[in-house]
Every structure is written in structure tokens, then in C-alpha cells.
Amino acid sequence: MPTIFDFSGRAAIVTGGANGIGRGIAKRLKAAGAKVHVWDLESFSADGLFSYRCDVTDPASISEALAATGANEGAIDILVNNAGSGAGSKSILDSDPQQWRKLIDINLMSVFEVTRQVLPLMVRNGYGRIVNMASLAGMEGTPNLSAYSAAKAGVIALTKSLGKELALTNIRVNCVAPGPIETDLLNQLSKEDLAVMLAKSPMRRPGTVDELARIVLFLTAEDNTLNTGAVFDASGGRAVY
């Protein structure tokens, strides 16, 4: 029997929620009763979600989105730092330093800056749930994805550190480390590359957006009182720790 979550009266921000995993998480939170604000480079009007254009690598853009969100909410209860990208990754020898730094900004610095600006609202209200989207790449290191892997490893460490900082409050901070998930991005891989990737998974299949969203719903629920600073594997058994 599926678990039923009730987020009535809760307000959430999901970064990178215009498409893919972020959109799936945002829709599930909305279906469970939350008022969901999506921050993304793309704006849209659908699914009963509130959409704001936001560049999560730009502190000023984050401040503007937060001000716009604040006009609709007195508090932010849930933050899902999902925005990220591995586009433009190359081998270390072929990497351009500027592109490498850009990927660190998108995947790691954005998590720090968005959290830094949203967290005071949670502290003021004495409640919060933060979930950061890491990756299996941050646990294992993926060839030709050094910047992405390093950034996601940083997200994991940041989650552990902040979880400990806030352990004596009613704010919980956790992260999820997915392996391959059925999205448009995965569908762009060749059949050969996808077969090699899935062969490494004991389940021999990618996860679904809905499976990943259910993990996030638990971590953002009020019932999640003991888990903080933790990494939740979502790789179908592939992760070794």
C-alpha cells in the first residue's frame, strides 16, 4: 500500500524544477498538499505550481526569487536543492578551467547560496526540511565527469556538515544520491552506453522519477525527525557505501 503524505499548510521551494527530476518532485509535493515554488532558468505555468525565473548561480537572482516567493508565503518549510548540470564535462586533460569552475558553481555553490539565503526563514520559524540532490558520481567518481563528481561530493560533505550544525534544532538536512534515472537526459545516451551503465546495477534497471520523488517526500516530511546529515542511496544497489 503506497505511503500517504500530508503537506497541507507547508510551503516548499524546488530549484531546477521546470523539468525532469525536479518537476517530478515538485508535482508530488503539490499532490500531497504543499504550496510549491519552482525556481528555474525556465518559467512555466502548469500543474498548479508557482514558477519563478532564477539563476541559482547568481546571489542577486536568488534574492529576487526569494522576495517574490516571500510575497506569497510567510514561511518556507521545505527546500529541495535539485538544480544541477553535467553539460560540457570532459576529461581532465581536455577540461577548460572556466567551464570546470562553472560546473562547480552550478552544482555546488548554488546549493550553498540558496541554502544560505533560505535557511534564516527556517531558523526564524523553528522548522525546516532541506534535501540536496547529490549523485552516485559524488560517491564513486565518474570518468570524464570530474567537475560534476567533485561538486556532488561537495554536496554530500556540505549536507553532513550542515546537518550537524542544525542537529539541535527542528531543521533536518539530508541528501539523495541517485544513479541513472529515467529522464530525457538518460534517453539521450546510446544503447551501448546505457547497457554498460545498467550492467553495473544489481537491479539492472534505471530508477524512475517517481521512485526518487518518494524518497524526497519522506525526507521532507514532518515525520522525518531522526535522519539528518545523511546520504540516501538511490542507485538500485550499485553504491558501495
GIVEN-V348367 format. One record per pair of residues at least 24 apart in sequence whose C-alpha atoms are under 7 Angstrom apart, sorted by the first residue. I is the first residue (numbers start at 0). J is the second residue. If there is no record, write none. Layout:
# GIVEN-V348367
i->I j->J
i->I j->J
This chain:
# GIVEN-V348367
i->4 j->31
i->5 j->31
i->5 j->32
i->6 j->31
i->6 j->32
i->6 j->33
i->7 j->32
i->7 j->33
i->8 j->33
i->9 j->33
i->9 j->34
i->9 j->76
i->10 j->34
i->10 j->35
i->10 j->74
i->10 j->75
i->10 j->76
i->10 j->77
i->11 j->35
i->11 j->36
i->11 j->75
i->11 j->76
i->11 j->77
i->11 j->78
i->12 j->36
i->12 j->37
i->12 j->77
i->12 j->78
i->12 j->79
i->13 j->37
i->13 j->38
i->13 j->78
i->13 j->79
i->13 j->80
i->13 j->81
i->14 j->38
i->14 j->39
i->14 j->79
i->14 j->80
i->14 j->81
i->14 j->82
i->15 j->39
i->15 j->81
i->15 j->82
i->17 j->41
i->19 j->182
i->20 j->208
i->21 j->81
i->23 j->208
i->23 j->209
i->23 j->212
i->24 j->212
i->27 j->212
i->28 j->216
i->36 j->68
i->55 j->109
i->55 j->113
i->56 j->104
i->56 j->105
i->56 j->108
i->56 j->109
i->58 j->112
i->61 j->113
i->74 j->120
i->75 j->120
i->75 j->121
i->76 j->121
i->76 j->126
i->76 j->127
i->76 j->128
i->77 j->127
i->77 j->128
i->77 j->129
i->77 j->219
i->78 j->128
i->78 j->129
i->78 j->130
i->79 j->129
i->79 j->130
i->79 j->131
i->80 j->110
i->80 j->130
i->80 j->131
i->80 j->132
i->81 j->131
i->81 j->132
i->85 j->147
i->88 j->143
i->88 j->144
i->89 j->143
i->89 j->144
i->90 j->143
i->90 j->144
i->91 j->143
i->91 j->145
i->99 j->146
i->102 j->146
i->102 j->147
i->103 j->146
i->103 j->147
i->103 j->150
i->106 j->147
i->106 j->150
i->106 j->151
i->107 j->150
i->107 j->151
i->107 j->153
i->107 j->154
i->125 j->169
i->126 j->169
i->126 j->170
i->127 j->169
i->127 j->170
i->127 j->171
i->128 j->170
i->128 j->171
i->128 j->172
i->128 j->219
i->129 j->171
i->129 j->172
i->129 j->173
i->129 j->219
i->130 j->172
i->130 j->173
i->130 j->174
i->130 j->218
i->131 j->173
i->131 j->174
i->131 j->175
i->132 j->174
i->132 j->175
i->132 j->176
i->133 j->174
i->133 j->175
i->133 j->176
i->134 j->176
i->134 j->177
i->134 j->178
i->135 j->176
i->135 j->177
i->135 j->178
i->135 j->238
i->155 j->230
i->158 j->228
i->159 j->228
i->159 j->229
i->160 j->228
i->161 j->228
i->162 j->227
i->162 j->228
i->163 j->228
i->171 j->227
i->172 j->227
i->172 j->228
i->173 j->227
i->173 j->228
i->173 j->229
i->173 j->230
i->174 j->229
i->174 j->230
i->174 j->231
i->175 j->230
i->175 j->231
i->175 j->232
i->175 j->233
i->176 j->230
i->176 j->231
i->176 j->232
i->176 j->233
i->177 j->232
i->177 j->233
i->177 j->234
i->178 j->233
i->178 j->234
i->179 j->205
i->179 j->206
i->179 j->234
i->180 j->205
i->180 j->206
i->180 j->207
i->180 j->208
i->181 j->205
i->181 j->206
i->181 j->207
i->181 j->208
i->199 j->237
i->200 j->235
i->200 j->236
i->200 j->237
i->201 j->235
i->201 j->236
i->201 j->237
i->202 j->235
i->202 j->236
